[in-house]
């Protein structure tokens, strides 16, 4: 199954923060936008895995 989620990224003094609007708990940060995107993909997968187990 494939789902579409909305990723939001914001520049902050420390780098970038990112979160997914539809998935509480899926948030991250990174020094670069690319790092924040990669980290967010991992965070989304972890949240989905945990939710599936529960």
HELIX and SHEET records of a PDB file:
HELIX    1   1 UNK A   33  UNK A   53  1                                  21    
SHEET    1   A 3 UNK A   7  UNK A  12  0                                        
SHEET    2   A 3 UNK A  15  UNK A  20 -1                                        
SHEET    3   A 3 UNK A  27  UNK A  30 -1                                        
END                                                                             
